[in-house]
Amino acid sequence: MYKTLKSGNNVAIICILIAFLSFILSGCSAETSTESQPVTVQESPEEDQNISASEDTVSVQSFRVLSVDEAYEIYSSGKDCLFIDVRNEGEFKISHIKGAILIPVKEIEANLDKIPKDKIIVVYCNGKGCNKSSTAAGILVQDGFKQVYSVGGLGIYEWINKGYPIE
């Protein structure tokens, strides 16, 4: 009833399938920063902070991942903030957070001079399965931005489902 493996062909096919599935399931996580300075992600409601262990270690800069509701609190607070959509132009044209600007994640480094360092920066993408906003936030903190947040959850889709302002 069961066939035995007579050659390494079946094992090779299984390995190829596993590698292919891993690639497919990684979604947009293939877009990562190549910067060498470490970045940490905080998912707790604590204040953002720079952490340094001692004189001979590198300072670790961080950003915090916000829930969509926390992002909306910042949006509606009246604080000086900038929402950056890091998806592509086509997705941005379909809908985006009202007042947000578009800087696709692949263009963040080339546009750092257009982003004010004295504002709260909130970056967002499609949410789960897409790490474009985390990649962009990492690039921003590595360039010296202090108040950087990445929207987690289901990103723009959750924002829309909650009835928050869009254009």
N, CA, C and O atoms as a DFTB+ gen file, in Angstrom:
668 C
 N C O
     1  1       0.805      -1.189       0.000
     2  2       0.000       0.000       0.000
     3  2       0.858       1.268       0.000
     4  3       0.545       2.208      -0.730
     5  1       1.930       1.321       0.796
     6  2       2.826       2.474       0.828
     7  2       4.061       2.189      -0.002
     8  3       4.635       1.103       0.070
     9  1       4.466       3.173      -0.791
    10  2       5.688       3.028      -1.569
    11  2       6.851       3.522      -0.718
    12  3       6.707       4.501       0.015
    13  1       7.951       2.888      -0.803
    14  2       9.136       3.340      -0.081
    15  2       9.918       4.286      -0.965
    16  3       9.817       4.237      -2.191
    17  1      10.696       5.143      -0.338
    18  2      11.535       6.073      -1.082
    19  2      12.713       5.299      -1.641
    20  3      13.557       4.816      -0.886
    21  1      12.774       5.180      -2.963
    22  2      13.838       4.436      -3.607
    23  2      15.010       5.333      -3.983
    24  3      16.116       4.854      -4.233
    25  1      14.756       6.637      -4.021
    26  2      15.841       7.538      -4.381
    27  2      15.688       8.844      -3.628
    28  3      14.710       9.055      -2.912
    29  1      16.646       9.695      -3.797
    30  2      16.619      10.994      -3.134
    31  2      15.726      11.995      -3.839
    32  3      15.585      13.126      -3.376
    33  1      15.108      11.594      -4.974
    34  2      14.262      12.525      -5.728
    35  2      13.084      13.022      -4.911
    36  3      12.775      14.214      -4.924
    37  1      12.419      12.110      -4.196
    38  2      11.262      12.509      -3.398
    39  2      11.670      13.445      -2.271
    40  3      10.952      14.398      -1.966
    41  1      12.801      13.186      -1.659
    42  2      13.290      14.047      -0.582
    43  2      13.615      15.423      -1.149
    44  3      13.298      16.436      -0.526
    45  1      14.238      15.475      -2.312
    46  2      14.576      16.750      -2.954
    47  2      13.314      17.537      -3.278
    48  3      13.272      18.752      -3.084
    49  1      12.288      16.854      -3.769
    50  2      11.024      17.520      -4.096
    51  2      10.390      18.089      -2.843
    52  3       9.876      19.207      -2.863
    53  1      10.417      17.340      -1.758
    54  2       9.846      17.816      -0.494
    55  2      10.611      19.038      -0.004
    56  3       9.997      19.998       0.460
    57  1      11.935      19.022      -0.097
    58  2      12.748      20.167       0.328
    59  2      12.434      21.407      -0.510
    60  3      12.340      22.513       0.021
    61  1      12.275      21.219      -1.803
    62  2      11.947      22.335      -2.688
    63  2      10.576      22.899      -2.336
    64  3      10.401      24.117      -2.298
    65  1       9.604      22.031      -2.080
    66  2       8.267      22.491      -1.694
    67  2       8.294      23.265      -0.387
    68  3       7.625      24.291      -0.268
    69  1       9.045      22.799       0.585
    70  2       9.143      23.491       1.873
    71  2       9.769      24.870       1.674
    72  3       9.290      25.855       2.236
    73  1      10.835      24.945       0.878
    74  2      11.485      26.230       0.616
    75  2      10.532      27.184      -0.104
    76  3      10.472      28.370       0.219
    77  1       9.787      26.660      -1.082
    78  2       8.840      27.480      -1.830
    79  2       7.732      28.008      -0.918
    80  3       7.387      29.188      -0.979
    81  1       7.177      27.140      -0.078
    82  2       6.117      27.557       0.835
    83  2       6.629      28.590       1.832
    84  3       5.910      29.534       2.158
    85  1       7.835      28.434       2.314
    86  2       8.423      29.417       3.232
    87  2       8.524      30.771       2.565
    88  3       8.210      31.791       3.179
    89  1       8.963      30.793       1.302
    90  2       9.085      32.037       0.551
    91  2       7.716      32.694       0.364
    92  3       7.569      33.899       0.564
    93  1       6.726      31.907      -0.015
    94  2       5.370      32.426      -0.254
    95  2       4.768      32.966       1.038
    96  3       4.169      34.041       1.036
    97  1       4.919      32.238       2.135
    98  2       4.303      32.640       3.401
    99  2       4.990      33.833       4.036
   100  3       4.432      34.443       4.948
   101  1       6.168      34.178       3.589
   102  2       6.868      35.316       4.181
   103  2       6.259      36.638       3.748
   104  3       6.594      37.671       4.327
   105  1       5.389      36.652       2.767
   106  2       4.691      37.860       2.336
   107  2       5.650      38.945       1.931
   108  3       6.581      38.704       1.162
   109  1       5.430      40.158       2.449
   110  2       6.305      41.267       2.073
   111  2       7.461      41.406       3.035
   112  3       8.096      42.459       3.085
   113  1       7.748      40.372       3.798
   114  2       8.853      40.463       4.748
   115  2      10.202      40.398       4.082
   116  3      11.218      40.537       4.762
   117  1      10.257      40.194       2.787
   118  2      11.541      40.170       2.092
   119  2      12.156      41.559       2.009
   120  3      13.353      41.691       1.751
   121  1      11.354      42.592       2.223
   122  2      11.862      43.950       2.175
   123  2      12.387      44.311       3.553
   124  3      11.599      44.628       4.444
   125  1      13.664      44.272       3.745
   126  2      14.261      44.598       5.026
   127  2      15.359      45.611       4.840
   128  3      15.905      45.767       3.748
   129  1      15.674      46.290       5.905
   130  2      16.746      47.265       5.868
   131  2      18.082      46.564       5.992
   132  3      18.206      45.563       6.698
   133  1      19.073      47.088       5.309
   134  2      20.398      46.499       5.378
   135  2      21.300      47.286       6.307
   136  3      22.503      47.028       6.352
   137  1      20.762      48.230       7.044
   138  2      21.552      49.021       7.974
   139  2      22.110      48.119       9.062
   140  3      21.502      47.108       9.412
   141  1      23.268      48.488       9.596
   142  2      23.920      47.625      10.569
   143  2      23.572      47.961      12.009
   144  3      23.812      47.137      12.892
   145  1      23.020      49.130      12.282
   146  2      22.708      49.478      13.659
   147  2      21.447      48.751      14.102
   148  3      20.460      48.731      13.366
   149  1      21.460      48.142      15.312
   150  2      20.302      47.370      15.753
   151  2      19.095      48.246      16.072
   152  3      19.235      49.386      16.515
   153  1      17.920      47.695      15.839
   154  2      16.668      48.372      16.136
   155  2      15.811      47.413      16.929
   156  3      15.717      46.236      16.582
   157  1      15.188      47.892      17.982
   158  2      14.286      47.046      18.749
   159  2      12.865      47.523      18.540
   160  3      12.632      48.691      18.232
   161  1      11.927      46.627      18.705
   162  2      10.518      46.945      18.567
   163  2       9.878      46.778      19.930
   164  3      10.006      45.730      20.563
   165  1       9.185      47.820      20.380
   166  2       8.480      47.748      21.654
   167  2       7.008      47.537      21.372
   168  3       6.409      48.274      20.589
   169  1       6.420      46.533      22.007
   170  2       4.988      46.321      21.837
   171  2       4.250      46.552      23.144
   172  3       3.095      46.152      23.287
   173  1       4.915      47.198      24.102
   174  2       4.280      47.540      25.362
   175  2       3.962      49.022      25.350
   176  3       4.546      49.763      24.560
   177  1       3.052      49.480      26.203
   178  2       2.664      50.876      26.181
   179  2       3.655      51.815      26.869
   180  3       3.307      52.961      27.154
   181  1       4.879      51.362      27.142
   182  2       5.872      52.206      27.798
   183  2       6.330      53.299      26.859
   184  3       6.151      53.207      25.645
   185  1       6.934      54.354      27.441
   186  2       7.505      55.437      26.648
   187  2       8.584      54.902      25.729
   188  3       9.279      53.947      26.076
   189  1       8.731      55.507      24.559
   190  2       9.850      55.166      23.684
   191  2      11.123      55.570      24.391
   192  3      11.146      56.552      25.134
   193  1      12.187      54.810      24.160
   194  2      13.437      55.143      24.818
   195  2      14.614      54.619      24.035
   196  3      14.508      53.648      23.286
   197  1      15.749      55.287      24.223
   198  2      17.003      54.779      23.700
   199  2      17.648      54.007      24.836
   200  3      17.678      54.483      25.970
   201  1      18.159      52.834      24.548
   202  2      18.718      51.961      25.568
   203  2      20.203      51.837      25.320
   204  3      20.619      51.521      24.205
   205  1      21.008      52.079      26.333
   206  2      22.436      51.829      26.176
   207  2      22.923      51.110      27.428
   208  3      22.676      51.562      28.546
   209  1      23.613      49.995      27.239
   210  2      24.029      49.138      28.347
   211  2      25.306      49.639      29.000
   212  3      25.400      49.622      30.227
   213  1      26.285      50.080      28.238
   214  2      27.526      50.588      28.797
   215  2      28.245      51.404      27.742
   216  3      27.773      51.524      26.612
   217  1      29.388      51.965      28.111
   218  2      30.125      52.819      27.190
   219  2      30.591      52.087      25.943
   220  3      30.692      52.694      24.876
   221  1      30.877      50.801      26.053
   222  2      31.437      50.075      24.914
   223  2      30.395      49.332      24.090
   224  3      30.760      48.495      23.265
   225  1      29.114      49.612      24.285
   226  2      28.078      48.985      23.469
   227  2      27.401      50.043      22.609
   228  3      27.476      51.236      22.903
   229  1      26.752      49.607      21.567
   230  2      26.056      50.504      20.659
   231  2      24.694      50.839      21.241
   232  3      24.008      49.963      21.769
   233  1      24.302      52.092      21.148
   234  2      22.979      52.506      21.590
   235  2      21.933      51.865      20.689
   236  3      22.074      51.881      19.466
   237  1      20.893      51.305      21.280
   238  2      19.835      50.659      20.514
   239  2      18.650      51.607      20.473
   240  3      18.101      51.970      21.513
   241  1      18.260      52.002      19.279
   242  2      17.118      52.875      19.119
   243  2      15.886      52.020      18.906
   244  3      15.985      50.898      18.409
   245  1      14.723      52.539      19.277
   246  2      13.527      51.713      19.170
   247  2      12.329      52.509      18.672
   248  3      12.304      53.739      18.696
   249  1      11.349      51.758      18.226
   250  2      10.048      52.309      17.892
   251  2       9.017      51.382      18.504
   252  3       9.317      50.232      18.827
   253  1       7.816      51.877      18.660
   254  2       6.771      51.074      19.270
   255  2       5.703      50.745      18.241
   256  3       5.366      51.568      17.389
   257  1       5.178      49.536      18.333
   258  2       4.070      49.110      17.483
   259  2       2.771      49.486      18.199
   260  3       2.545      49.112      19.350
   261  1       1.929      50.230      17.492
   262  2       0.661      50.679      18.047
   263  2      -0.489      49.827      17.534
   264  3      -0.445      49.309      16.419
   265  1      -1.507      49.690      18.352
   266  2      -2.764      49.138      17.848
   267  2      -3.393      50.223      16.973
   268  3      -2.983      51.382      17.038
   269  1      -4.360      49.867      16.176
   270  2      -5.041      50.847      15.337
   271  2      -5.741      51.885      16.212
   272  3      -5.756      53.068      15.871
   273  1      -6.315      51.460      17.326
   274  2      -6.978      52.403      18.225
   275  2      -5.982      53.399      18.823
   276  3      -6.297      54.581      18.955
   277  1      -4.779      52.932      19.188
   278  2      -3.751      53.835      19.710
   279  2      -3.308      54.830      18.628
   280  3      -3.078      56.005      18.914
   281  1      -3.191      54.353      17.396
   282  2      -2.827      55.243      16.289
   283  2      -3.906      56.311      16.103
   284  3      -3.594      57.477      15.859
   285  1      -5.167      55.912      16.216
   286  2      -6.253      56.880      16.077
   287  2      -6.226      57.904      17.211
   288  3      -6.539      59.075      16.994
   289  1      -5.856      57.476      18.411
   290  2      -5.737      58.414      19.531
   291  2      -4.715      59.501      19.212
   292  3      -4.961      60.678      19.475
   293  1      -3.584      59.121      18.655
   294  2      -2.577      60.105      18.249
   295  2      -3.137      60.995      17.144
   296  3      -2.990      62.216      17.187
   297  1      -3.778      60.377      16.157
   298  2      -4.346      61.087      15.009
   299  2      -5.332      62.170      15.472
   300  3      -5.301      63.298      14.980
   301  1      -6.188      61.820      16.403
   302  2      -7.250      62.740      16.832
   303  2      -6.858      63.617      18.017
   304  3      -7.669      64.419      18.480
   305  1      -5.633      63.478      18.514
   306  2      -5.204      64.199      19.714
   307  2      -4.887      65.673      19.481
   308  3      -4.860      66.458      20.429
   309  1      -4.648      66.052      18.238
   310  2      -4.242      67.417      17.962
   311  2      -2.737      67.614      18.097
   312  3      -2.231      68.719      17.901
   313  1      -2.024      66.544      18.432
   314  2      -0.567      66.626      18.530
   315  2       0.017      66.788      17.131
   316  3      -0.604      66.412      16.137
   317  1       1.212      67.349      17.070
   318  2       1.895      67.554      15.796
   319  2       2.437      66.212      15.314
   320  3       3.478      65.751      15.783
   321  1       1.730      65.589      14.377
   322  2       2.114      64.256      13.908
   323  2       1.997      64.162      12.394
   324  3       1.335      64.969      11.741
   325  1       2.659      63.155      11.868
   326  2       2.624      62.892      10.429
   327  2       2.398      61.405      10.228
   328  3       3.163      60.583      10.733
   329  1       1.355      61.057       9.494
   330  2       1.082      59.669       9.143
   331  2       1.665      59.420       7.759
   332  3       1.396      60.163       6.815
   333  1       2.469      58.361       7.652
   334  2       3.098      58.015       6.381
   335  2       2.617      56.638       5.941
   336  3       2.790      55.647       6.651
   337  1       2.013      56.597       4.764
   338  2       1.589      55.340       4.147
   339  2       2.793      54.808       3.378
   340  3       3.285      55.471       2.464
   341  1       3.271      53.616       3.739
   342  2       4.465      53.063       3.099
   343  2       4.126      51.962       2.086
   344  3       4.994      51.190       1.679
   345  1       2.860      51.908       1.691
   346  2       2.451      50.964       0.648
   347  2       2.807      51.542      -0.718
   348  3       3.524      52.539      -0.799
   349  1       2.317      50.932      -1.782
   350  2       2.622      51.462      -3.111
   351  2       1.572      52.506      -3.524
   352  3       0.542      52.662      -2.868
   353  1       1.854      53.205      -4.613
   354  2       0.993      54.292      -5.064
   355  2      -0.429      53.830      -5.403
   356  3      -1.398      54.528      -5.107
   357  1      -0.546      52.663      -6.018
   358  2      -1.866      52.142      -6.360
   359  2      -2.733      51.908      -5.133
   360  3      -3.915      52.251      -5.125
   361  1      -2.143      51.324      -4.097
   362  2      -2.888      51.092      -2.854
   363  2      -3.258      52.418      -2.196
   364  3      -4.365      52.576      -1.681
   365  1      -2.335      53.361      -2.218
   366  2      -2.583      54.683      -1.629
   367  2      -3.745      55.375      -2.332
   368  3      -4.591      55.980      -1.674
   369  1      -3.797      55.292      -3.667
   370  2      -4.865      55.942      -4.432
   371  2      -6.237      55.343      -4.121
   372  3      -7.246      56.048      -4.148
   373  1      -6.272      54.040      -3.826
   374  2      -7.549      53.394      -3.500
   375  2      -8.117      53.971      -2.211
   376  3      -9.285      54.355      -2.169
   377  1      -7.315      54.034      -1.175
   378  2      -7.700      54.709       0.062
   379  2      -6.497      54.792       0.987
   380  3      -5.593      53.958       0.945
   381  1      -6.513      55.814       1.813
   382  2      -5.448      56.028       2.790
   383  2      -5.998      56.855       3.942
   384  3      -7.065      57.459       3.836
   385  1      -5.264      56.873       5.028
   386  2      -5.666      57.655       6.192
   387  2      -5.705      59.132       5.782
   388  3      -4.783      59.639       5.144
   389  1      -6.779      59.800       6.158
   390  2      -6.962      61.204       5.785
   391  2      -5.777      62.026       6.288
   392  3      -5.443      62.001       7.472
   393  1      -5.149      62.757       5.359
   394  2      -4.022      63.608       5.697
   395  2      -2.664      62.925       5.615
   396  3      -1.630      63.580       5.743
   397  1      -2.661      61.606       5.401
   398  2      -1.393      60.867       5.316
   399  2      -0.678      61.215       4.016
   400  3      -1.294      61.605       3.025
   401  1       0.643      61.062       4.055
   402  2       1.425      61.220       2.834
   403  2       1.923      59.852       2.399
   404  3       2.019      58.925       3.203
   405  1       2.233      59.743       1.131
   406  2       2.743      58.480       0.581
   407  2       4.257      58.557       0.426
   408  3       4.780      59.433      -0.263
   409  1       4.948      57.633       1.072
   410  2       6.361      57.386       0.798
   411  2       6.521      55.869       0.842
   412  3       6.665      55.300       1.924
   413  1       6.499      55.209      -0.307
   414  2       6.656      53.751      -0.314
   415  2       7.933      53.341       0.427
   416  3       8.945      54.040       0.373
   417  1       7.871      52.212       1.111
   418  2       8.995      51.775       1.938
   419  2      10.305      51.748       1.167
   420  3      11.361      52.036       1.731
   421  1      10.249      51.409      -0.100
   422  2      11.467      51.353      -0.923
   423  2      12.065      52.736      -1.157
   424  3      13.219      52.852      -1.570
   425  1      11.277      53.793      -0.894
   426  2      11.744      55.159      -1.135
   427  2      12.004      55.944       0.151
   428  3      12.361      57.120       0.091
   429  1      11.833      55.315       1.301
   430  2      12.002      56.013       2.584
   431  2      13.395      56.624       2.709
   432  3      13.524      57.813       3.000
   433  1      14.426      55.833       2.495
   434  2      15.795      56.335       2.671
   435  2      16.093      57.513       1.750
   436  3      16.804      58.436       2.148
   437  1      15.575      57.500       0.551
   438  2      15.821      58.591      -0.397
   439  2      15.029      59.852      -0.053
   440  3      15.300      60.921      -0.600
   441  1      14.050      59.735       0.851
   442  2      13.192      60.870       1.187
   443  2      13.280      61.294       2.650
   444  3      12.406      62.013       3.134
   445  1      14.302      60.868       3.349
   446  2      14.430      61.202       4.768
   447  2      14.443      62.706       5.011
   448  3      13.947      63.173       6.036
   449  1      15.001      63.458       4.086
   450  2      15.072      64.913       4.238
   451  2      13.705      65.583       4.122
   452  3      13.571      66.754       4.477
   453  1      12.702      64.881       3.639
   454  2      11.356      65.436       3.492
   455  2      10.470      65.157       4.707
   456  3       9.329      65.613       4.772
   457  1      11.007      64.406       5.662
   458  2      10.240      64.033       6.850
   459  2      10.750      64.847       8.035
   460  3      11.934      64.787       8.367
   461  1       9.864      65.604       8.670
   462  2      10.308      66.443       9.799
   463  2      10.667      65.606      11.033
   464  3       9.901      64.733      11.442
   465  1      11.819      65.877      11.610
   466  2      12.274      65.115      12.775
   467  2      11.611      65.575      14.070
   468  3      11.709      64.888      15.087
   469  1      10.938      66.726      14.052
   470  2      10.338      67.252      15.273
   471  2       8.871      66.838      15.448
   472  3       8.213      67.283      16.388
   473  1       8.361      66.000      14.560
   474  2       6.974      65.541      14.659
   475  2       6.915      64.085      15.105
   476  3       7.891      63.343      14.992
   477  1       5.756      63.696      15.610
   478  2       5.469      62.286      15.863
   479  2       5.234      61.652      14.498
   480  3       4.414      62.140      13.720
   481  1       5.947      60.569      14.202
   482  2       5.814      59.892      12.916
   483  2       5.115      58.553      13.134
   484  3       5.552      57.733      13.941
   485  1       4.022      58.347      12.402
   486  2       3.282      57.087      12.459
   487  2       3.278      56.501      11.051
   488  3       2.743      57.104      10.121
   489  1       3.881      55.318      10.901
   490  2       3.919      54.660       9.595
   491  2       2.950      53.484       9.597
   492  3       2.769      52.812      10.613
   493  1       2.334      53.248       8.446
   494  2       1.382      52.136       8.370
   495  2       1.416      51.488       6.997
   496  3       1.863      52.077       6.013
   497  1       0.924      50.244       6.966
   498  2       0.803      49.494       5.716
   499  2      -0.466      48.652       5.807
   500  3      -1.456      49.084       6.398
   501  1      -0.442      47.457       5.229
   502  2      -1.622      46.591       5.218
   503  2      -1.794      45.779       6.492
   504  3      -2.807      45.097       6.646
   505  1      -0.857      45.831       7.389
   506  2      -0.994      45.115       8.651
   507  2      -0.418      43.718       8.601
   508  3       0.563      43.459       7.904
   509  1      -1.039      42.817       9.348
   510  2      -0.543      41.436       9.489
   511  2      -0.065      40.847       8.173
   512  3      -0.745      40.942       7.151
   513  1       1.110      40.239       8.210
   514  2       1.669      39.632       7.016
   515  2       2.465      40.611       6.166
   516  3       3.098      40.219       5.186
   517  1       2.432      41.867       6.537
   518  2       3.174      42.903       5.811
   519  2       4.025      43.654       6.823
   520  3       3.495      44.242       7.765
   521  1       5.320      43.640       6.639
   522  2       6.153      44.346       7.615
   523  2       6.765      45.618       7.040
   524  3       7.802      46.078       7.517
   525  1       6.140      46.180       6.033
   526  2       6.666      47.408       5.427
   527  2       6.749      48.539       6.453
   528  3       7.728      49.285       6.470
   529  1       5.734      48.671       7.306
   530  2       5.765      49.769       8.271
   531  2       6.867      49.557       9.311
   532  3       7.505      50.523       9.729
   533  1       7.098      48.334       9.728
   534  2       8.187      48.067      10.676
   535  2       9.541      48.333      10.028
   536  3      10.444      48.866      10.674
   537  1       9.688      47.968       8.769
   538  2      10.932      48.240       8.037
   539  2      11.157      49.746       7.953
   540  3      12.257      50.227       8.224
   541  1      10.121      50.489       7.579
   542  2      10.235      51.946       7.467
   543  2      10.544      52.574       8.827
   544  3      11.383      53.470       8.918
   545  1       9.876      52.114       9.875
   546  2      10.124      52.658      11.215
   547  2      11.570      52.415      11.630
   548  3      12.202      53.294      12.217
   549  1      12.093      51.243      11.333
   550  2      13.489      50.938      11.641
   551  2      14.449      51.877      10.936
   552  3      15.428      52.328      11.531
   553  1      14.179      52.172       9.679
   554  2      15.020      53.098       8.917
   555  2      14.962      54.490       9.550
   556  3      15.983      55.167       9.668
   557  1      13.771      54.910       9.951
   558  2      13.618      56.240      10.541
   559  2      14.375      56.368      11.867
   560  3      15.068      57.362      12.082
   561  1      14.253      55.387      12.748
   562  2      14.974      55.499      14.027
   563  2      16.482      55.436      13.815
   564  3      17.235      56.079      14.546
   565  1      16.924      54.683      12.839
   566  2      18.358      54.624      12.555
   567  2      18.875      55.956      12.026
   568  3      20.065      56.251      12.137
   569  1      17.990      56.755      11.455
   570  2      18.387      58.074      10.962
   571  2      18.207      59.168      12.014
   572  3      18.407      60.347      11.722
   573  1      17.835      58.789      13.219
   574  2      17.759      59.762      14.301
   575  2      16.375      60.272      14.656
   576  3      16.254      61.153      15.506
   577  1      15.343      59.756      14.042
   578  2      13.983      60.150      14.414
   579  2      13.681      59.579      15.796
   580  3      13.999      58.422      16.071
   581  1      13.072      60.378      16.665
   582  2      12.869      59.979      18.063
   583  2      11.479      59.430      18.362
   584  3      11.344      58.492      19.148
   585  1      10.459      59.991      17.757
   586  2       9.084      59.579      18.055
   587  2       8.498      58.871      16.846
   588  3       7.789      59.473      16.040
   589  1       8.805      57.582      16.728
   590  2       8.390      56.794      15.578
   591  2       7.506      55.646      16.040
   592  3       7.833      54.934      16.990
   593  1       6.390      55.478      15.360
   594  2       5.447      54.411      15.670
   595  2       5.084      53.663      14.390
   596  3       5.021      54.249      13.309
   597  1       4.849      52.376      14.528
   598  2       4.395      51.532      13.426
   599  2       3.029      50.983      13.808
   600  3       2.847      50.476      14.915
   601  1       2.072      51.082      12.899
   602  2       0.723      50.579      13.184
   603  2       0.706      49.073      12.949
   604  3       1.077      48.592      11.878
   605  1       0.276      48.348      13.955
   606  2       0.179      46.895      13.866
   607  2      -1.239      46.469      13.527
   608  3      -1.958      47.169      12.813
   609  1      -1.629      45.324      14.042
   610  2      -2.971      44.800      13.778
   611  2      -3.166      44.547      12.300
   612  3      -2.296      43.989      11.632
   613  1      -4.301      44.956      11.798
   614  2      -4.599      44.781      10.376
   615  2      -4.388      46.077       9.596
   616  3      -4.930      46.246       8.504
   617  1      -3.600      46.986      10.160
   618  2      -3.195      48.197       9.456
   619  2      -4.346      49.002       8.902
   620  3      -5.353      49.218       9.577
   621  1      -4.189      49.446       7.665
   622  2      -5.183      50.304       7.018
   623  2      -6.550      49.628       6.939
   624  3      -7.575      50.305       7.023
   625  1      -6.581      48.316       6.779
   626  2      -7.872      47.612       6.686
   627  2      -8.649      47.716       7.994
   628  3      -9.863      47.923       7.984
   629  1      -7.953      47.573       9.114
   630  2      -8.621      47.710      10.413
   631  2      -9.058      49.163      10.631
   632  3     -10.136      49.415      11.169
   633  1      -8.221      50.111      10.214
   634  2      -8.551      51.538      10.321
   635  2      -9.869      51.817       9.582
   636  3     -10.762      52.477      10.114
   637  1      -9.972      51.310       8.366
   638  2     -11.177      51.507       7.553
   639  2     -12.380      50.834       8.203
   640  3     -13.454      51.431       8.277
   641  1     -12.214      49.588       8.679
   642  2     -13.325      48.849       9.305
   643  2     -13.846      49.523      10.556
   644  3     -15.016      49.363      10.904
   645  1     -12.999      50.274      11.237
   646  2     -13.426      50.965      12.451
   647  2     -14.094      52.298      12.120
   648  3     -14.596      52.976      13.017
   649  1     -14.106      52.677      10.854
   650  2     -14.753      53.907      10.448
   651  2     -13.919      55.152      10.700
   652  3     -14.461      56.256      10.734
   653  1     -12.611      54.999      10.877
   654  2     -11.729      56.138      11.091
   655  2     -11.558      56.877       9.760
   656  3     -11.783      56.295       8.699
   657  1     -11.162      58.157       9.807
   658  2     -11.113      58.994       8.594
   659  2     -10.151      58.484       7.513
   660  3      -8.992      58.164       7.780
   661  1     -10.677      58.420       6.284
   662  2      -9.881      58.032       5.120
   663  2     -10.169      58.989       3.971
   664  3     -11.135      59.751       3.990
   665  1      -9.302      58.921       2.978
   666  2      -9.512      59.691       1.755
   667  2      -9.445      58.718       0.602
   668  3      -9.593      59.118      -0.553
